[in-house]
Amino acid sequence: MQGFHGLSLSEAAAFHGHKGPWLVLGYRVGLRAVEVLKPETEHDLNCLVKTPLKTPYTCAIDGVQASARCTLGKLNIKLERSDVGEIKYIFTNNKTREKIGFKLKPEIKRRIKEILTMKGLEGAGEWVAAQPFHVLFEEKP
């Protein structure tokens, strides 16, 4: 991935305003998409985010923008309302046409709510950062 660098998680948190769990989820899913799809430039990836269009769920969008460089300004990230509560991220490499999708496991939403009450925003963000990726997401090529 020569020439392709997203922001660090600390930089993403500075951009977003805090290092909460939803920012970290978006950041991690973007990193995984970059790892799998191997974009060469900031224009190679597109992302479709299917999520309830309300905070805190939309905070993940800032994480995707920071790590995968799919941004609203470049119009290579699109948002779609999920009325059923599912949260999905679908990435496409424009050059290779490869796709990968990620679905947040439903129990993670519940777990984050529990951890927020026990450890607060930053503590919940640290919990998300520490989990193996497969614990958080289902991955489908």
DSSP file (Angstrom, degrees, kcal/mol; ACC not computed):
  #  RESIDUE AA STRUCTURE BP1 BP2  ACC     N-H-->O    O-->H-N    N-H-->O    O-->H-N    TCO  KAPPA ALPHA  PHI   PSI    X-CA   Y-CA   Z-CA
    1    1 A M    >         0   0    0      0, 0.0     3,-2.4     0, 0.0    39,-0.0   0.000 360.0 360.0 360.0  46.5    0.0    0.0    0.0
    2    2 A Q  T 3   +     0   0    0      1,-0.3     3,-0.1     3,-0.0     0, 0.0  -0.330 360.0  12.7 -57.3 130.3    2.7    2.4   -0.9
    3    3 A G  T 3  S+     0   0    0      1,-0.2     2,-0.7    38,-0.0    -1,-0.3   0.335 100.6 111.3  85.4  -8.2    1.5    5.9   -0.6
    4    4 A F    <   +     0   0    0     -3,-2.4     2,-0.4    35,-0.1    -1,-0.2  -0.881  34.8 152.7-105.7 112.9   -1.7    5.0    1.2
    5    5 A H        -     0   0    0     -2,-0.7     2,-0.1    -3,-0.1     3,-0.1  -0.972  21.7-165.0-140.8 124.0   -1.8    6.1    4.8
    6    6 A G        -     0   0    0     -2,-0.4    61,-0.2    61,-0.2     2,-0.1  -0.280  40.5 -77.2 -88.3-175.6   -4.9    6.9    6.9
    7    7 A L        -     0   0    0     59,-2.8    -1,-0.2    58,-0.1     2,-0.1  -0.440  47.9-107.0 -77.7 157.0   -4.8    8.8   10.2
    8    8 A S     >  -     0   0    0     -2,-0.1     4,-2.5     1,-0.1     5,-0.2  -0.362  33.8-106.5 -72.8 165.0   -3.7    7.1   13.4
    9    9 A L  H  > S+     0   0    0      1,-0.2     4,-2.4     2,-0.2     5,-0.2   0.886 123.2  53.3 -62.6 -37.6   -6.4    6.3   16.0
   10   10 A S  H  > S+     0   0    0      2,-0.2     4,-2.1     1,-0.2    -1,-0.2   0.905 110.0  47.2 -63.3 -41.1   -5.2    9.2   18.1
   11   11 A E  H  > S+     0   0    0      2,-0.2     4,-2.4     1,-0.2    -2,-0.2   0.891 110.8  52.1 -66.5 -39.0   -5.6   11.6   15.2
   12   12 A A  H  X S+     0   0    0     -4,-2.5     4,-2.7     2,-0.2     5,-0.2   0.910 109.7  49.3 -62.1 -41.9   -9.0   10.1   14.4
   13   13 A A  H  X S+     0   0    0     -4,-2.4     4,-3.1     2,-0.2     5,-0.3   0.887 110.2  50.6 -65.0 -39.2  -10.1   10.8   18.0
   14   14 A A  H  < S+     0   0    0     -4,-2.1    -2,-0.2     2,-0.2    -1,-0.2   0.909 112.8  46.9 -64.4 -41.1   -8.7   14.3   17.8
   15   15 A F  H  < S+     0   0    0     -4,-2.4    -2,-0.2     1,-0.2    -1,-0.2   0.927 119.1  39.8 -63.3 -46.3  -10.7   14.9   14.6
   16   16 A H  H  < S-     0   0    0     -4,-2.7    -2,-0.2    -5,-0.2    -1,-0.2   0.843 111.5-116.4 -76.1 -35.5  -13.9   13.3   16.1
   17   17 A G  S  < S+     0   0    0     -4,-3.1     2,-0.3    -5,-0.2    -3,-0.1   0.146  82.6  22.1 117.7 -19.6  -13.6   14.9   19.5
   18   18 A H  S    S-     0   0    0     -5,-0.3     2,-0.6    -6,-0.2    -2,-0.1  -0.971  75.0-111.1-165.6 168.0  -13.2   11.7   21.7
   19   19 A K        +     0   0    0     -2,-0.3   106,-0.2    -3,-0.1   107,-0.1  -0.528  54.8 159.8-107.4  63.8  -12.1    8.1   21.4
   20   20 A G     >  -     0   0    0     -2,-0.6     4,-2.0   105,-0.1     5,-0.2  -0.262  54.0 -99.7 -81.8 171.9  -15.5    6.5   22.0
   21   21 A P  H  > S+     0   0    0      0, 0.0     4,-2.3     0, 0.0     5,-0.1   0.835 118.5  51.6 -64.2 -35.6  -16.5    2.9   21.1
   22   22 A W  H  > S+     0   0    0      2,-0.2     4,-2.1     1,-0.2     5,-0.2   0.882 108.8  50.4 -74.4 -36.4  -18.3    3.8   17.9
   23   23 A L  H  > S+     0   0    0      2,-0.2     4,-2.5     1,-0.2    -1,-0.2   0.939 112.1  48.9 -59.9 -46.1  -15.4    5.8   16.5
   24   24 A V  H  X S+     0   0    0     -4,-2.0     4,-2.7     1,-0.2    -2,-0.2   0.886 108.2  53.7 -64.4 -39.8  -13.1    2.9   17.2
   25   25 A L  H  X S+     0   0    0     -4,-2.3     4,-2.3     2,-0.2    -1,-0.2   0.947 112.0  44.5 -58.5 -48.7  -15.5    0.4   15.5
   26   26 A G  H  X S+     0   0    0     -4,-2.1     4,-2.1     1,-0.2    -2,-0.2   0.890 112.7  51.9 -63.2 -39.8  -15.5    2.5   12.4
   27   27 A Y  H  X S+     0   0    0     -4,-2.5     4,-2.2     1,-0.2    -1,-0.2   0.932 111.6  46.5 -61.7 -46.4  -11.7    3.0   12.5
   28   28 A R  H  X S+     0   0    0     -4,-2.7     4,-2.2     1,-0.2    -2,-0.2   0.881 110.8  50.7 -67.1 -38.9  -11.1   -0.8   12.9
   29   29 A V  H  X S+     0   0    0     -4,-2.3     4,-2.1    -5,-0.2    -1,-0.2   0.890 110.9  50.3 -68.0 -36.8  -13.5   -1.8   10.1
   30   30 A G  H  X S+     0   0    0     -4,-2.1     4,-2.2    -5,-0.2    -2,-0.2   0.909 109.5  50.7 -64.7 -42.0  -11.8    0.8    7.8
   31   31 A L  H  X S+     0   0    0     -4,-2.2     4,-2.4     1,-0.2    -2,-0.2   0.912 109.9  50.2 -60.9 -42.3   -8.4   -0.6    8.7
   32   32 A R  H  X S+     0   0    0     -4,-2.2     4,-2.3     1,-0.2     5,-0.2   0.899 108.9  51.3 -64.8 -40.1   -9.5   -4.1    7.9
   33   33 A A  H  X S+     0   0    0     -4,-2.1     4,-3.0     2,-0.2     5,-0.3   0.906 110.8  48.6 -62.6 -41.2  -10.9   -3.1    4.5
   34   34 A V  H  X S+     0   0    0     -4,-2.2     4,-1.8     1,-0.2    -2,-0.2   0.910 110.9  51.3 -63.8 -42.4   -7.6   -1.4    3.7
   35   35 A E  H  < S+     0   0    0     -4,-2.4    -2,-0.2    -5,-0.2    -1,-0.2   0.910 119.2  35.4 -60.6 -43.6   -5.7   -4.6    4.7
   36   36 A V  H  < S+     0   0    0     -4,-2.3    -2,-0.2     1,-0.1    -1,-0.2   0.910 124.7  37.6 -79.9 -44.4   -7.9   -6.9    2.6
   37   37 A L  H  < S-     0   0    0     -4,-3.0    -3,-0.2    -5,-0.2    -2,-0.2   0.620  89.1-148.9 -90.7 -13.7   -8.6   -4.7   -0.5
   38   38 A K     <  -     0   0    0     -4,-1.8    -3,-0.1    -5,-0.3    -4,-0.1   0.898  14.6-161.7  50.2  59.9   -5.1   -3.0   -0.7
   39   39 A P        -     0   0    0      0, 0.0   -35,-0.1     0, 0.0    -1,-0.1  -0.386  12.8-158.2 -67.6 150.2   -5.9    0.4   -2.1
   40   40 A E  S    S+     0   0    0      1,-0.1     2,-0.3   -37,-0.1    -2,-0.1   0.729  73.2  20.8 -99.0 -29.1   -3.0    2.3   -3.6
   41   41 A T  S >  S-     0   0    0    -37,-0.1     3,-1.4     1,-0.0     4,-0.3  -0.835  85.4-101.1-133.6 172.0   -4.5    5.8   -3.4
   42   42 A E  T 3  S+     0   0    0     -2,-0.3     3,-0.1     1,-0.2   -38,-0.0   0.530 119.0  57.8 -71.8  -5.2   -7.2    7.6   -1.4
   43   43 A H  T 3  S+     0   0    0      1,-0.1    -1,-0.2    27,-0.1    51,-0.1   0.468  84.8  81.5-100.3  -3.4   -9.5    7.4   -4.4
   44   44 A D  S <  S+     0   0    0     -3,-1.4    50,-3.8    49,-0.1    51,-0.4   0.771  82.0  64.9 -77.8 -26.8   -9.4    3.5   -4.7
   45   45 A L  E     -A   93   0A   0     -4,-0.3     2,-0.3    48,-0.2    48,-0.2  -0.750  54.0-171.7-104.1 145.5  -12.0    2.6   -2.1
   46   46 A N  E     -A   92   0A   0     46,-2.1    46,-2.2    -2,-0.3     2,-0.4  -0.943  11.2-161.3-120.5 150.3  -15.7    3.3   -1.8
   47   47 A C  E     -Ab  91  77A   0     29,-1.8    31,-2.6    -2,-0.3     2,-0.5  -0.999  11.2-162.3-136.0 134.9  -17.7    2.5    1.3
   48   48 A L  E     -Ab  90  78A   0     42,-2.6    42,-2.6    -2,-0.4     2,-0.6  -0.977  13.2-161.9-110.9 122.7  -21.4    2.1    1.9
   49   49 A V  E     -Ab  89  79A   0     29,-3.0    31,-2.7    -2,-0.5     2,-0.6  -0.925   4.9-168.9-107.9 120.5  -22.4    2.4    5.5
   50   50 A K  E     +Ab  88  80A   0     38,-2.9    38,-2.6    -2,-0.6    31,-0.2  -0.941  35.1 127.7-109.2 112.4  -25.8    1.0    6.5
   51   51 A T  E     - b   0  81A   0     29,-1.9    31,-1.5    -2,-0.6     2,-0.2  -0.978  69.0 -78.5-156.0 158.3  -26.7    2.1   10.0
   52   52 A P        -     0   0    0      0, 0.0     2,-2.0     0, 0.0    31,-0.1  -0.532  51.1-124.4 -59.6 133.5  -29.4    3.8   12.0
   53   53 A L  S    S+     0   0    0     -2,-0.2     2,-0.3     4,-0.1    28,-0.1  -0.438  78.3  84.7 -87.9  67.4  -28.9    7.5   11.1
   54   54 A K  S >> S-     0   0    0     -2,-2.0     4,-1.3     0, 0.0     3,-0.7  -0.977  78.9 -60.7-156.8 154.5  -28.4    8.8   14.7
   55   55 A T  T 34 S+     0   0    0     -2,-0.3    -2,-0.0     1,-0.3     0, 0.0  -0.503 109.1  29.5 -72.5 149.1  -25.6    9.1   17.2
   56   56 A P  T >4 S+     0   0    0      0, 0.0     3,-1.5     0, 0.0     4,-0.4  -0.999 120.9  53.8 -87.8  -6.1  -23.8    7.2   18.5
   57   57 A Y  T X4 S+     0   0    0     -3,-0.7     3,-1.3     1,-0.3    -2,-0.2   0.859 104.7  55.8 -60.6 -37.3  -24.0    4.8   15.5
   58   58 A T  T >X S+     0   0    0     -4,-1.3     3,-1.4     1,-0.3     4,-0.6   0.639  86.6  80.4 -72.0 -13.0  -23.0    7.5   13.0
   59   59 A C  H X> S+     0   0    0     -3,-1.5     4,-1.0     1,-0.3     3,-0.8   0.814  81.0  68.0 -60.3 -28.4  -19.8    8.2   15.0
   60   60 A A  H <> S+     0   0    0     -3,-1.3     4,-2.1    -4,-0.4    -1,-0.3   0.791  86.2  68.7 -61.8 -27.1  -18.3    5.1   13.3
   61   61 A I  H <> S+     0   0    0     -3,-1.4     4,-2.5     1,-0.2    -1,-0.2   0.884  95.7  53.1 -61.3 -38.7  -18.4    7.1   10.0
   62   62 A D  H <X S+     0   0    0     -3,-0.8     4,-2.0    -4,-0.6    -1,-0.2   0.875 107.6  52.3 -64.1 -35.7  -15.7    9.4   11.3
   63   63 A G  H  X S+     0   0    0     -4,-1.0     4,-2.2     2,-0.2     5,-0.3   0.910 109.4  48.4 -65.4 -41.9  -13.6    6.3   12.1
   64   64 A V  H  X>S+     0   0    0     -4,-2.1     4,-2.6     1,-0.2     6,-0.7   0.923 110.7  51.4 -62.9 -44.4  -14.0    5.0    8.5
   65   65 A Q  H  X5S+     0   0    0     -4,-2.5     4,-0.8     1,-0.2    -1,-0.2   0.899 112.6  46.7 -59.7 -40.2  -13.1    8.3    7.0
   66   66 A A  H  <5S+     0   0    0     -4,-2.0   -59,-2.8    -5,-0.2    -1,-0.2   0.894 123.1  29.8 -71.3 -41.0   -9.9    8.5    9.1
   67   67 A S  H  <5S+     0   0    0     -4,-2.2   -61,-0.2   -61,-0.2    -2,-0.2   0.868 131.3  30.3 -91.3 -38.4   -8.7    4.9    8.5
   68   68 A A  H  <5S-     0   0    0     -4,-2.6   -23,-0.2    -5,-0.3    -3,-0.2   0.554  94.2-132.0 -99.4  -9.5   -9.9    4.1    5.0
   69   69 A R     << +     0   0    0     -4,-0.8     2,-0.8    -5,-0.7    -4,-0.2   0.744  56.9 143.3  61.0  25.5   -9.9    7.6    3.6
   70   70 A C        -     0   0    0     -6,-0.7     2,-0.3   -24,-0.1    -1,-0.3  -0.878  32.9-179.5 -88.1 114.6  -13.4    7.2    2.2
   71   71 A T     >> -     0   0    0     -2,-0.8     5,-1.6    -3,-0.1     4,-0.6  -0.838  45.3-127.4-126.0 156.6  -14.7   10.7    2.9
   72   72 A L  T >45S+     0   0    0     -2,-0.3     3,-0.6     1,-0.2    -1,-0.1   0.861 111.1  58.0 -63.7 -36.0  -17.9   12.7    2.4
   73   73 A G  T 345S+     0   0    0      1,-0.2    -1,-0.2     2,-0.1    -3,-0.0   0.860 110.2  41.2 -64.6 -36.2  -15.9   15.4    0.6
   74   74 A K  T 345S-     0   0    0     -3,-0.1    -1,-0.2     0, 0.0    -2,-0.2   0.491 106.3-129.9 -87.8  -4.2  -14.6   12.9   -2.1
   75   75 A L  T <<5S+     0   0    0     -3,-0.6    -3,-0.2    -4,-0.6    -2,-0.1   0.777  74.1 121.5  59.4  29.2  -18.1   11.3   -2.3
   76   76 A N      < +     0   0    0     -5,-1.6   -29,-1.8    -7,-0.1     2,-0.4   0.135  61.3  65.5-108.6  21.3  -16.6    7.9   -1.9
   77   77 A I  E     -b   47   0A   0     -6,-0.5     2,-0.4   -31,-0.2   -29,-0.2  -0.992  65.3-172.3-134.1 135.0  -18.6    7.1    1.3
   78   78 A K  E     -b   48   0A   0    -31,-2.6   -29,-3.0    -2,-0.4     2,-0.4  -0.945  11.8-144.2-126.5 147.5  -22.4    6.8    1.2
   79   79 A L  E     -b   49   0A   0     -2,-0.4     2,-0.4   -31,-0.2   -29,-0.2  -0.902  14.1-176.4-113.3 139.8  -24.8    6.4    4.0
   80   80 A E  E     -b   50   0A   0    -31,-2.7   -29,-1.9    -2,-0.4     2,-0.2  -0.999  29.8-114.8-135.5 132.1  -28.0    4.4    4.0
   81   81 A R  E     -b   51   0A   0     -2,-0.4     2,-0.7   -31,-0.2     3,-0.1  -0.432  19.8-154.9 -67.4 133.1  -30.5    4.2    6.8
   82   82 A S    >   +     0   0    0    -31,-1.5     3,-0.6    -2,-0.2   -29,-0.1  -0.933  13.3 179.7-107.2 107.5  -30.9    0.8    8.4
   83   83 A D  T 3  S+     0   0    0     -2,-0.7    -1,-0.1     1,-0.2    -2,-0.0   0.638  77.9  60.1 -82.4 -13.9  -34.3    0.7    9.9
   84   84 A V  T 3  S-     0   0    0      2,-0.1    -1,-0.2    -3,-0.1     3,-0.1   0.438 112.9-112.4 -94.8   1.1  -33.9   -2.8   11.3
   85   85 A G  S <  S+     0   0    0     -3,-0.6     2,-0.1     1,-0.3    -2,-0.1   0.371  70.3 138.1  88.0  -6.3  -30.9   -1.8   13.5
   86   86 A E        -     0   0    0    -35,-0.1     2,-0.5     1,-0.0    -1,-0.3  -0.430  42.0-149.3 -71.0 149.2  -28.3   -3.8   11.6
   87   87 A I        +     0   0    0     17,-0.4    17,-2.6   -36,-0.1     2,-0.3  -0.977  23.8 168.1-124.4 118.9  -25.0   -2.1   11.0
   88   88 A K  E     -AC  50 103A   0    -38,-2.6   -38,-2.9    -2,-0.5     2,-0.4  -0.945  21.5-162.2-132.5 150.3  -23.1   -3.0    7.9
   89   89 A Y  E     -AC  49 102A   0     13,-2.5    13,-2.5    -2,-0.3     2,-0.5  -0.995   8.6-170.9-131.2 124.4  -20.1   -1.6    6.0
   90   90 A I  E     -AC  48 101A   0    -42,-2.6   -42,-2.6    -2,-0.4     2,-0.4  -0.969   5.9-169.3-121.7 119.1  -19.5   -2.6    2.4
   91   91 A F  E     -AC  47 100A   0      9,-2.9     9,-2.2    -2,-0.5     2,-0.4  -0.850   2.9-168.9-109.5 142.3  -16.2   -1.6    0.8
   92   92 A T  E     -AC  46  99A   0    -46,-2.2   -46,-2.1    -2,-0.4     2,-0.7  -0.997  19.7-139.7-129.5 133.2  -15.3   -1.8   -2.9
   93   93 A N  E  >  -A   45   0A   0      5,-2.7     4,-2.4    -2,-0.4     5,-0.3  -0.849  15.7-154.6 -87.3 116.1  -11.9   -1.4   -4.5
   94   94 A N  T  4 S+     0   0    0    -50,-3.8    -1,-0.1    -2,-0.7   -49,-0.1   0.791  89.0  47.2 -65.0 -29.5  -12.6    0.7   -7.6
   95   95 A K  T  4 S+     0   0    0    -51,-0.4    -1,-0.2     1,-0.1   -50,-0.1   0.919 125.1  26.2 -79.3 -44.9   -9.6   -0.6   -9.5
   96   96 A T  T  4 S-     0   0    0    -52,-0.1    -2,-0.2   -59,-0.1    -1,-0.1   0.639  93.7-134.1 -94.4 -15.6   -9.9   -4.4   -8.8
   97   97 A R     <  +     0   0    0     -4,-2.4    -3,-0.1     1,-0.3     2,-0.1   0.523  53.9 148.6  69.7   7.9  -13.7   -4.5   -8.3
   98   98 A E        -     0   0    0     -5,-0.3    -5,-2.7   -61,-0.1     2,-0.3  -0.443  28.5-162.8 -69.6 146.9  -13.1   -6.6   -5.2
   99   99 A K  E     -C   92   0A   0     42,-0.4     2,-0.3    -7,-0.2    -7,-0.2  -0.935  13.6-176.1-129.3 153.1  -15.7   -6.2   -2.4
  100  100 A I  E     -C   91   0A   0     -9,-2.2    -9,-2.9    -2,-0.3     2,-0.4  -0.976   8.7-159.1-147.3 140.7  -15.8   -7.0    1.2
  101  101 A G  E     -CD  90 140A   0     39,-3.4    39,-3.0    -2,-0.3     2,-0.4  -0.901   2.6-165.0-121.2 149.3  -18.6   -6.6    3.7
  102  102 A F  E     -CD  89 139A   0    -13,-2.5   -13,-2.5    -2,-0.4     2,-0.5  -0.998   1.0-166.0-132.8 133.2  -18.7   -6.4    7.5
  103  103 A K  E     -CD  88 138A   0     35,-2.4    35,-2.7    -2,-0.4     2,-0.3  -0.982  24.8-125.0-120.8 126.2  -21.7   -6.7    9.8
  104  104 A L  E     - D   0 137A   0    -17,-2.6   -17,-0.4    -2,-0.5    33,-0.2  -0.505  32.5-114.2 -67.1 130.1  -21.5   -5.7   13.4
  105  105 A K    >>  -     0   0    0     31,-2.7     3,-1.9    -2,-0.3     4,-0.7  -0.476  21.1-129.0 -66.9 133.8  -22.5   -8.6   15.6
  106  106 A P  H >> S+     0   0    0      0, 0.0     4,-1.2     0, 0.0     3,-0.6   0.821 105.3  60.4 -57.2 -34.0  -25.7   -7.7   17.4
  107  107 A E  H 3> S+     0   0    0      1,-0.2     4,-2.4     2,-0.2     5,-0.1   0.733  93.7  66.4 -68.4 -19.1  -24.4   -8.6   20.8
  108  108 A I  H <> S+     0   0    0     -3,-1.9     4,-2.7     2,-0.2    -1,-0.2   0.887  96.4  54.2 -69.6 -38.4  -21.7   -6.0   20.4
  109  109 A K  H <X S+     0   0    0     -4,-0.7     4,-1.8    -3,-0.6    -1,-0.2   0.937 112.2  44.5 -58.2 -46.1  -24.2   -3.2   20.5
  110  110 A R  H  X S+     0   0    0     -4,-1.2     4,-1.9     1,-0.2    -2,-0.2   0.910 113.0  50.8 -65.0 -42.3  -25.5   -4.5   23.8
  111  111 A R  H  X S+     0   0    0     -4,-2.4     4,-2.6     1,-0.2     5,-0.2   0.898 107.4  53.1 -64.8 -40.7  -22.0   -5.1   25.2
  112  112 A I  H  X S+     0   0    0     -4,-2.7     4,-2.6     1,-0.2    -1,-0.2   0.920 107.3  52.2 -60.9 -43.2  -21.0   -1.5   24.4
  113  113 A K  H  X S+     0   0    0     -4,-1.8     4,-1.5     1,-0.2    -1,-0.2   0.909 110.9  48.0 -59.1 -42.4  -24.0   -0.1   26.2
  114  114 A E  H  X S+     0   0    0     -4,-1.9     4,-1.3     1,-0.2    -2,-0.2   0.931 112.9  46.9 -63.0 -46.1  -23.1   -2.2   29.3
  115  115 A I  H  X>S+     0   0    0     -4,-2.6     4,-3.7     1,-0.2     5,-0.6   0.854 105.7  59.8 -68.3 -34.8  -19.4   -1.1   29.2
  116  116 A L  H  X5S+     0   0    0     -4,-2.6     4,-1.6     1,-0.2    -1,-0.2   0.905 106.3  47.7 -58.1 -41.2  -20.4    2.5   28.7
  117  117 A T  H  <5S+     0   0    0     -4,-1.5    -1,-0.2    -3,-0.2    -2,-0.2   0.822 120.9  37.4 -70.6 -29.5  -22.3    2.4   32.0
  118  118 A M  H  <5S+     0   0    0     -4,-1.3    -2,-0.2    -5,-0.1    -1,-0.2   0.881 135.5  14.3 -87.3 -41.5  -19.4    0.8   33.8
  119  119 A K  H  X5S-     0   0    0     -4,-3.7     4,-0.8     1,-0.2    -3,-0.2   0.462  96.2-130.1-120.2  -4.4  -16.3    2.4   32.3
  120  120 A G  H  X< -     0   0    0     -4,-1.6     4,-2.3    -5,-0.6    -1,-0.2  -0.152  47.8 -47.7  78.4-177.2  -17.5    5.5   30.4
  121  121 A L  H  > S+     0   0    0      1,-0.2     4,-2.1     2,-0.2    -1,-0.2   0.925 136.3  41.5 -60.4 -53.3  -16.8    6.6   26.8
  122  122 A E  H  > S+     0   0    0      1,-0.2     4,-2.4     2,-0.2    -1,-0.2   0.880 114.1  53.5 -66.8 -37.7  -13.1    6.2   26.8
  123  123 A G  H  X S+     0   0    0     -4,-0.8     4,-1.9     2,-0.2    -1,-0.2   0.895 109.6  47.7 -63.5 -40.2  -13.2    2.9   28.6
  124  124 A A  H  X S+     0   0    0     -4,-2.3     4,-2.2     2,-0.2    -1,-0.2   0.875 110.5  52.8 -68.1 -37.1  -15.7    1.5   26.1
  125  125 A G  H  X S+     0   0    0     -4,-2.1     4,-2.2  -106,-0.2    -2,-0.2   0.904 108.9  49.3 -62.6 -41.3  -13.5    2.8   23.3
  126  126 A E  H  X S+     0   0    0     -4,-2.4     4,-1.6     2,-0.2    -2,-0.2   0.877 108.4  53.9 -65.5 -37.5  -10.5    0.9   24.8
  127  127 A W  H  X S+     0   0    0     -4,-1.9     4,-0.9     2,-0.2     3,-0.3   0.942 109.9  46.8 -61.5 -46.9  -12.6   -2.2   25.1
  128  128 A V  H >< S+     0   0    0     -4,-2.2     3,-0.8     1,-0.2    -2,-0.2   0.908 111.0  52.6 -60.7 -42.5  -13.5   -2.1   21.4
  129  129 A A  H 3< S+     0   0    0     -4,-2.2    -1,-0.2     1,-0.2    -2,-0.2   0.811 108.9  50.7 -63.4 -30.0   -9.8   -1.5   20.5
  130  130 A A  H 3< S+     0   0    0     -4,-1.6    -1,-0.2    -3,-0.3    -2,-0.2   0.625  89.2  98.0 -85.9 -14.0   -8.7   -4.5   22.5
  131  131 A Q  S << S-     0   0    0     -4,-0.9     2,-0.1    -3,-0.8     5,-0.1  -0.487  83.0-107.5 -77.6 142.1  -11.2   -7.0   21.0
  132  132 A P    >>  -     0   0    0      0, 0.0     3,-1.5     0, 0.0     4,-0.9  -0.427  33.7-117.5 -59.9 144.4  -10.1   -9.4   18.2
  133  133 A F  H >> S+     0   0    0      1,-0.3     4,-2.2     2,-0.2     3,-1.1   0.874 112.1  58.4 -55.4 -42.2  -11.7   -8.2   15.0
  134  134 A H  H 34 S+     0   0    0      1,-0.3    -1,-0.3     2,-0.2     5,-0.1   0.700  98.6  60.6 -65.6 -18.5  -13.7  -11.4   14.5
  135  135 A V  H <4 S+     0   0    0     -3,-1.5    -1,-0.3     1,-0.1    -2,-0.2   0.830 113.4  36.6 -72.6 -32.1  -15.4  -10.9   17.9
  136  136 A L  H << S+     0   0    0     -3,-1.1   -31,-2.7    -4,-0.9     2,-0.3   0.858 120.3  32.0 -87.4 -40.5  -16.8   -7.6   16.7
  137  137 A F  E  <  -D  104   0A   0     -4,-2.2     2,-0.4   -33,-0.2   -33,-0.2  -0.889  59.2-136.1-129.2 148.1  -17.7   -8.3   13.0
  138  138 A E  E     -D  103   0A   0    -35,-2.7   -35,-2.4    -2,-0.3     2,-0.5  -0.874  32.8-150.8 -90.4 135.9  -18.9  -10.9   10.6
  139  139 A E  E     +D  102   0A   0     -2,-0.4   -37,-0.2   -37,-0.2    -5,-0.0  -0.936  17.2 179.0-116.6 130.3  -16.7  -10.6    7.5
  140  140 A K  E      D  101   0A   0    -39,-3.0   -39,-3.4    -2,-0.5    -2,-0.0  -0.980 360.0 360.0-134.0 123.2  -18.0  -11.6    4.0
  141  141 A P              0   0    0      0, 0.0   -42,-0.4     0, 0.0    -1,-0.1   0.510 360.0 360.0 -69.2 360.0  -16.0  -11.3    0.8
